[in-house]
């Protein structure tokens, strides 16, 4: 073979080796952080492993890829849900899941309606629809007492709610365009739940899925 053609062929192969990903690169793990690959969280009576989707070609499903929704009702929600309520993002939520859910000092609340809840949840969540804790939306006292009990809220002999042993709660819904978390937070505050024990995960299911995190059926369906 002509030496000049050999040189040209070698050059082309070298250029292609730079452009084509090396096989081992695709095998690198998709971690949560540099030092955290996955973790487990209590989900009902089971332990669920939470990690990111390892397929680097995966994309978010169409329902959560929409860039425009009718407003109202799907309006962009404020970053602050209410005075005294802290807004958190994914890593803060993961810390909450690893620590407070697993040691039973915190509760992760899916504030969406049951039809949305049935489509899949963030592991460790329980479903308390926003309307069930909002007196202004017609929630009755017996229902309120029932849904608040897992949150550590008790009923005094006088009939008043006792929040002295209330757990910290993190509340989420479908994303920054979803008002169900805000409605749930307003309902809790209306009942007297301490604002400093409420966390608002504004990203909700949309951001959770965008990062490729594990989604599971509701705990009572596992």
Secondary structure, 3 states (H helix, E strand, C coil): CCHHHHHHHHHHHHHHHHHCCCHHHHHCCCCCECCECEEEEEECCEEEEEEECCCCCCCCCHHHHCCCCCCCCCCCCCCCCCCCCEEECHHHHHHHHHHHHCCCCEEEEECCCHHHHCCCEECCEEECCHHHHCHHHCCCHHHHHHHHHCCCCEECCCCCEECCCCCEEEEECCCCCCCHHHHHHHHHHHHCCCHHHEEEECCHHHHHHHCCECEECCHHHC
